[in-house]
Amino acid sequence: MAVELIYETHATTTDNEDGISTGWLPGELSAAGHRQALELGERRRADGLAAVFVSDLHRAVRTARIAFPDGYPPILQDRRLRECDYGDLNGSPAALIAERRARHIDEPFPGGQSYSQVVAATRAFLHDLVKGWDGARVLVIAHSANRWALDCLLDGASLEALLGEGRSAWQPGWRYTVPDGF
């Protein structure tokens, strides 16, 4: 069997609206983000989800709690689903991070991590997910770096290509299949 994984980004934050790359800082949902989180819950409520896995960063946890206020499906935090740690550049202008992104595929941001390290953390998450949730449909609420990692690990994309493309258009979720024995 396999795990059906639906991925959604956390809702819009005040940093997003201000052109800031939050990184490992908490981030606060904006008014638009609060509405988006409610819409996410409405969109996914009838999807037959066994669980919601969420980054432990505040903006992702807040998105999940607004979307699923009654605690069903269960919301499970996992630090392996965190955004890339920009280290000394957490909270910097998004344009600065975008300009430097391709340089940090394997080389960590100063005081932070590399995108390859995000892929490794996501790989470990997926390995454990398949062991514990085989045959289930789950929702993951996380960050852009995690979606790029999923694209690499499950769709065969390269980090170089993904990071070169920059931001892709938002859509209401991405679907992946995590094969048995991942």
Buried (B, 14 or more C-beta within 10 A) or exposed (E): EBBBBBBBBBBBBBBBEEEBBBBBBEBBBBEBBBBBBBBBBEBBBEBEBBBBBBBEBBBBBBBBBBBBEEEEBEBBBBEBBBBBBBBEBBBBEBEBBEEBBBEBBEEBBEEBBBBBBBBBBBBEBBEEBBEEBBEBBBBBBBBBBBBBBBBBBBEEBEBEEBBEEEEEEEEEBBEBEBEEEB
